[in-house]
Amino acid sequence: MYSHILARMEVNQYGDIKKQSLTDHLLEVGRIAGEIGDTIGIKYMMMHIGYLHDMGKADSHFQNYLKGHTNKKVDHSSAGAKLWVHILANTEVNSNNT
C-alpha cells in the first residue's frame, strides 16, 4: 500500500538502483530496537521509537529530495520525535500502579 514511499534510494556505479521502502525500513529498525530494548526491560518503548525515527521521510518534500527532484535538504528526523513527545504528553500515567 505504501511501498512507493522510500526510505532510501541508491544508484551504484553501474546505474543499478536499489530502493528500500519506508515501511520495510521502519519495521526492521523497530525490530532491532526492540531486541536491544528487551535486554534492559524497555522492549516495546524502543520498538515504537524505532518505528517513528524516520517518519518524516514520508513527507513529499523528502521524497522529492530522495528522487533528485530538488537539492534542498529536508529535516526528516524531527517528525517522529515530535509525534513521540505528543504521545507521551497525552498519555495518562497512574502513579498508583507499579
FENKA-V389387 format. One record per residue. N is the residue number from 1. RES is the residue in three letters. OMEGA is omega in whole degrees, 0 to 359 (NA if undefined). NEAR is the number of other ideal C-beta (glycine too) atoms within 10 Angstrom. D_CENTER is the distance of its C-alpha to the mean C-alpha in Angstrom with 1 decimal. Layout:
n;res;omega;near;d_center
N;RES;OMEGA;NEAR;D_CENTER
N;RES;OMEGA;NEAR;D_CENTER
This chain:
n;res;omega;near;d_center
1;MET;180;5;16.8
2;TYR;185;10;13.6
3;SER;179;10;14.2
4;HIS;178;9;15.2
5;ILE;188;17;11.8
6;LEU;171;20;10.9
7;ALA;179;20;8.3
8;ARG;176;13;11.5
9;MET;182;13;15.2
10;GLU;176;9;17.9
11;VAL;180;10;21.7
12;ASN;185;8;24.0
13;GLN;180;5;27.6
14;TYR;180;5;28.9
15;GLY;177;6;26.9
16;ASP;182;8;24.8
17;ILE;176;8;21.4
18;LYS;182;9;18.6
19;LYS;172;13;15.5
20;GLN;180;13;12.3
21;SER;179;15;10.9
22;LEU;179;23;7.3
23;THR;180;15;8.3
24;ASP;181;14;9.8
25;HIS;182;18;7.2
26;LEU;179;20;4.8
27;LEU;180;14;8.4
28;GLU;179;13;9.7
29;VAL;177;19;7.7
30;GLY;179;19;8.4
31;ARG;181;12;11.9
32;ILE;179;13;12.5
33;ALA;178;20;11.5
34;GLY;178;19;13.7
35;GLU;179;13;16.5
36;ILE;180;13;16.6
37;GLY;180;18;16.6
38;ASP;181;13;19.3
39;THR;179;9;21.6
40;ILE;173;8;21.8
41;GLY;179;8;21.7
42;ILE;184;14;18.2
43;LYS;188;15;16.6
44;TYR;175;12;15.2
45;MET;180;14;14.0
46;MET;176;20;12.0
47;MET;181;21;10.7
48;HIS;178;18;9.4
49;ILE;177;18;8.0
50;GLY;179;23;6.2
51;TYR;186;19;5.1
52;LEU;195;19;4.2
53;HIS;180;20;3.6
54;ASP;184;19;2.7
55;MET;181;19;4.2
56;GLY;178;20;7.2
57;LYS;177;22;7.4
58;ALA;180;18;8.9
59;ASP;182;15;11.7
60;SER;178;10;14.9
61;HIS;178;15;15.6
62;PHE;180;22;12.8
63;GLN;177;18;13.7
64;ASN;177;13;17.3
65;TYR;182;17;16.6
66;LEU;182;19;15.0
67;LYS;176;10;18.0
68;GLY;180;9;20.5
69;HIS;178;11;21.8
70;THR;176;12;21.5
71;ASN;182;6;21.5
72;LYS;179;8;20.2
73;LYS;183;9;17.1
74;VAL;176;16;14.4
75;ASP;181;10;12.4
76;HIS;188;21;8.8
77;SER;183;12;7.8
78;SER;185;10;10.0
79;ALA;180;18;9.0
80;GLY;178;21;6.7
81;ALA;178;14;9.6
82;LYS;178;12;12.1
83;LEU;179;15;11.2
84;TRP;177;17;11.4
85;VAL;178;10;14.7
86;HIS;179;10;15.9
87;ILE;181;11;15.5
88;LEU;181;10;17.3
89;ALA;183;7;19.9
90;ASN;178;7;20.8
91;THR;177;7;21.1
92;GLU;178;4;24.7
93;VAL;178;7;25.6
94;ASN;184;6;29.1
95;SER;178;5;30.5
96;ASN;179;5;33.3
97;ASN;178;5;31.0
98;THR;NA;4;30.4
